[in-house]
Amino acid sequence: MTTEYLSHVNQILEEIQSAGLWKTERSMLSAQAGSVTVTDDESAHKEIINLCANNYLGLANNPRLIESAKQAMDSHGYGMASVRFICGTQDLHRQLETAIAEFLGKDDSILFAACFDANGGVFEPLLTAEDAIVSDSLNHASIIDGIRLCKAKRYRYKNSDMQDLETQLKAARDDGARFIMIATDGVFSMDGYLANLKDVTTLATQYNAMVMVDDCHSTGFMGPEGRGTAAHLGVEDKVDIITGTLGKALGGAIGGFISGAQPVIDLLRQRARPYLFSNSLPPAVVAAGIEALHLVKNGDHLREQLFDNARFWRDGLTHTGFELLPGEHPIIPVMLGDAKLAQSISRHLYDQGVYASGFFYPVVPQGAARIRTQMSAAHSREDLERALEAFEKAGKLSGALA
Ligand SMILES: *Cc1c(COP(=O)(O)O)cnc(C)c1O
């Protein structure tokens, strides 16, 4: 590699650093849980309360999931060494696909290595240049990439702005679109806001459009039985395609899926590129995914604990004087504005034994830096009380609180 090129790259790195946008990774020594063990700067072990995992139901370290993963390794081996259609499909894969479809009330579903791949692969086989995709401006990066890979005409509406959605749907109709698909996150992960799926689906009906919802931050805990945002808002039967992940509430390992009508899933199995050209999920992950769905369906107690924690945490933080975004979702962002302030608070929190990371540009708009806290059923009341004290101290030390 030439020195010119490397110094070009180094310059970009310096720009990221001096803008206060540098992301670091902290190594944990323990399993993912409500509290985790890390090594601090003196390389001593330290236990900290984890407020930034997508481990909503606390299943990431669940003994029953671990046991089913172990059993599947004994019965079905470690890896598949194949894509699905060559020789990478076991009975377990079809069982999980069927179980997900049944859970979400769809005909069938199809597994991917991650939801990033599901979203990357869902549009291109289903829509062509004659069609249109109307996409929320705050959609996840993987939806944006998936839309880029598809030849359909693109229309973007302002986040959850139903007037703008209608304007874009009209524009797509006026431009002569054959089929129109609205694409939206079920929950916008930086804000914890739910998509307005009632109005989205009403407009979809009015303009004869299909609806695709990415429910990664919802599957397993929002709505009855944790069936997701549409179920929570009572419009389950009006959403055509649901994509989701095994990497968050459903055990947190890895894997994505698309659920929908049989012909749609059949076509994706023939044509979706991340499905055709990427390895099959390992049996341990698939078997634990099946078990995770069992736990989720019978997991009212976990959901109660989760939302109880979310209410307690919102009330506590508001009382302390921090500015939160309103809502009901267990994603609870503490708004700080400045990226460096968010990082400073995150560091102080860490010193106080609380793990909560700062989010700043480019994952949120400039000037809208925040610490995104996420509740889990794995947090005890005592964890949250300690975390509240830490937030108060960190807020004062960093100057965010008077
Ligand atoms: C996490 C997430 C993804 C990516 O899921 P993976 O399975 O981790 O690839 C996609 N969309 C949304 C909205 C997400 O939150």
The ligand as an ORCA input file, in Angstrom:
! r2SCAN-3c Opt
* xyz 0 1
  C     -30.313     -4.281     14.742
  C     -31.096     -3.870     13.575
  C     -30.874     -4.435     12.319
  C     -29.747     -5.382     12.073
  O     -30.011     -6.615     12.650
  P     -28.839     -7.690     12.703
  O     -29.552     -8.985     12.850
  O     -27.988     -7.336     13.881
  O     -28.089     -7.585     11.438
  C     -31.691     -4.073     11.275
  N     -32.691     -3.174     11.454
  C     -32.925     -2.602     12.649
  C     -34.037     -1.612     12.790
  C     -32.127     -2.918     13.738
  O     -32.336     -2.333     14.900
*
